Every structure is written in C-alpha cells, then in structure tokens.
Amino acid sequence: MPFSGNRWDDSKLVPHRAALAAAGARHALAPAAARPHDTARRWRVPGARGHVGFISSMTQHFCDSCNRLRLTADGNLKVRRPHCLLTTLCDASSPERGVRQVCLFGAAEVSLRDAMRDGATDEALTALVRAALRNKKARHAGTCAALSLVLITA
C-alpha cells in the first residue's frame, strides 16, 4: 500500500502491472492456481518451489470475491456509512439500525462493543454483522479516502 509514515501517498503507488513486469523481467513467471477468496494474485517460477503473490487492491480490485471482515482493536466492525442507502437500516426500531457497507478499506465503523455493552443478544449481533455483509460494496466501499492505520486508546 502506498503509505508515507501513516499518510496515504499516491506517488508511492506501484500498479500491479508494473510490479509484475519488474518481477517478470528477472524470472519467467507462470500463474499459480487461484484459491477461493484469495486476495493475492499468485505467480510461480516454473521449476522453483513456492510462489509470489501480489495483493493489488488499488489497481486490481478483488472486493467482489472478498470474504473478510475487520474488527478493530476497540470493538468496531469496519463499514461505510456516508449516508443512508437502505431505509430499513435507518429505522430506529430496527436491530440493524446504522449499518452500512462492510469494507476493510472503509472509513466508518459500527460498534459491536457498544451493542454488547448494551446487552445485545448473540442473535442481535449476528443480525448487525449480516446486515453489513448484505450491503457490501463492490469496490473499496466506494471511497479512496486516506485512512489512519494507527489506533491509540486509553
């Protein structure tokens, strides 16, 4: 990922094609067998052991096959919620209220910690997670905003 310290820096982005070309200039590369839900595009050198993988989320999106969730250190599920897209999820009486699109790259979160502290049942927590999954975006939660990778808590 193109970071400079803890800040996003587009000038440091190396596109998938450029990284693959650089590796291919030194070694003959052949595609390795894909595995379900791989985030990396894997390659191998014929006759050699192992493989190399490129996780190129910025230039070759894999979001549509992503099966991952991120639960932050402070108990939040990563989501995107810039505005309400689904009326049922905005209904104050809904156990799924406030849930938007799940994405590891997304800037917003829904607090599973707070739901648990408020006495949410396993079923209610499951409903929150499932609601977020149903609304997963096809690409980076529709955002390219710079995200902080640092969490400092008291």
QUINOR-V145443 format. One record per backbone hydrogen bond with DSSP energy under -1.0 kcal/mol. NH is the residue of the N-H (numbers start at 0). CO is the residue of the C=O. E is the energy in kcal/mol with one decimal. If there is no record, write none. Layout:
BEGIN
((NH/CO/E) (NH/CO/E))
END
This chain:
BEGIN
((2/0/-1.7) (3/6/-3.1) (6/3/-1.7) (8/1/-2.8) (11/8/-2.1) (12/9/-1.6) (18/14/-2.3) (19/15/-2.8) (20/16/-2.4) (21/17/-2.3) (22/18/-2.2) (23/19/-2.8) (24/20/-1.4) (26/22/-1.8) (29/43/-2.8) (31/41/-2.3) (37/34/-1.9) (40/53/-2.6) (42/51/-3.2) (43/29/-3.0) (47/44/-2.7) (51/42/-2.8) (53/40/-2.0) (59/55/-3.1) (64/61/-1.8) (65/62/-1.0) (71/75/-3.3) (74/71/-2.0) (76/109/-3.1) (77/69/-2.4) (78/107/-3.7) (79/100/-2.7) (89/86/-1.4) (93/90/-2.1) (96/93/-1.6) (97/88/-2.4) (98/95/-1.8) (100/79/-1.9) (101/131/-1.1) (107/78/-1.0) (109/76/-2.3) (111/74/-1.6) (112/74/-1.9) (114/110/-1.4) (115/111/-2.5) (116/112/-2.7) (117/113/-2.0) (118/115/-1.8) (119/114/-2.7) (124/120/-2.4) (125/121/-2.5) (126/122/-2.2) (127/123/-2.0) (128/124/-2.3) (129/125/-2.8) (130/126/-2.3) (131/127/-1.8) (132/128/-2.3) (133/129/-2.4) (135/132/-1.7) (141/138/-3.9) (142/139/-2.4))
END
